[in-house]
Amino acid sequence: MTAISFAIHGIPKGQPRARATVAGKHARVYHPTDGPDANWRSDVYVAALANRPPAPFDGPVWLALCFFLPRPKGHFGTGKNAGVVKDSAPEFPVPKPDLDNLAKLVMDVLTNLGYWRDDCQVVELRVSKDYREPAGCLVHLRSGPFVSEIA
């Protein structure tokens, strides 16, 4: 069994949706590579490149992604309560980004860097998001014969 764990530092962003444009009689579909996710994609790439396996995984892959998002300023008190989370602040980050879009961006980078031949090899995917500092993502993956922890 092979296991790899590493941290990605930065503010997580989701994978942007494909965009379509029409120029004359021709339609074109593209995936935005710049914009608000560009810095996060670069952060993911740098961390994943430094931890890349020597060869792509051939078999099934178990993957866990724990995303940590910064709390919005409105979640904190002011004055003498500056830095203290308000009682009315939500416990979990329910607003965007969506978990599936967060996972998609990381999995696309891991695929492009040759962690596996195709992301269809991921047979178990656990994804979570929470408010925590510093912002980023913990990545845990393993490949080889194993029994699912879900059963």
N, C-alpha and C positions, 0 to 999 in steps of 0.2 A: 504494500500500500504506500502511496506517495501522498504527502500532505504539504500544503503551502499555506502560510498565513502572512498577511501584511496589512499595514494601515495606509490609507490614502488621506492626506490632509487637504482641506479646502471645503468650500460650501457646495454640497451635492446639488446637482441639477439633473433633470430628467432628459431622456433622449427626445430631441425635437421631432415632430412629425414630418414626413416627406412633404415637399411643396411642389406644386405644379404651376407652370406658366405656359402661356400661349404666345408664340411669336409668328404672326402671319397665319399660315395654315398648319404650323407644327406645334405640337404639345411637347413639353419637356417636364420630366419629373426629376427632382434632385433632393438630396438630403443636406440641409443647412450644416455647414461646418464651422461657421463663426456665429457670433451672437452671444447670448448670456451663458450658454453651456460650454463655450470654447475653453475658458480657463479651467473648468472642472474636467473636461475631457483631457486636457493637457496634464492635469494633476494625476488623473487615473493612469494615463499612459506612462508617465515617469515612474510612478510607484510600481506598476505592473511590470514594466521593463526590467526594473532592478531585481524582481523576484521571479522572473520567467523560468520555467522548467527547461532542462537541457533539450528535451524532445517533447513534441505534443503528446498529450495523454491519448491512448488508444481506446480505452474502455469507458465504462460509465464514470461519471463525475458527480460528486456531491458538492454543492456550493451553498455557502451561507454569506449573506451580505447584511451588515448592520450599519445603517446610515444614521449619522448624528447631525442634527440641524440646529442652528443657533436660534434662540428664542427671539421673537420680535421685541423691539423696544417697548411696545405697549403692554407687554407682560410684566414689566417691572414697575415698582413704585417710584415715587419722586421724593426729593428732599431727603429727610433722614431715612427714608425707606428705599433710597436709590440702591439698586443691586439686589433687592429682595423681590422674589416672584410674588405677584399678587395672588390672593386666594382665589380670585375669579379667573385666573389664567388657566387655559386648558392643560391637562396633564400630558397629552400626546399631540403631535403635529398632524392634525386631520387635514388641513388645507394642502394644496399642491406643494411639492411635486408628488405625483402618483408613484406608488411603489413599483409598479410594472415598468414605468418609464425610467426610474432610477436604476433598476436592475438591467434593463435593456442596454443602457449606455455602457455600463461596466462590462457586461457580457460581450458586447460588440468589440470593445477594446481588447479583452482577453482573447477573443477569437482572432482578431487581426494580428495579435502578437504571437499566435501559435501555441496558446495554452492547451488547445485541443484542436482536432480537425474541423469540428463543427459544433455549434452550441446545442445541437440536438442530443449530444452525448450527456448533457446535464440531465440526470434522472431524478434528482431531488434538489429543489431550490427553496431556501428559506430566506426571506427578506423582511427586515424590520426597519422602522424609523422611529427616532426618539429625539427629544430635546436634550442636548448635551454639548458641553464645550470640552475640548475643541471640536469644531465641526469636521466632518469627514466620513470615512467608511472603513469598517474592519472587514477584510475579506478572508474567508477560510474555505479552502477547497481540498478535496482529496479524491484520489482515483485508485481503482483497484478493487479486488473483491471485498465487499462489505455488506452488512445487513442494514437496511434502512432503520434509522432511529425513530421513525414515525410509527412503525408497526406496534 
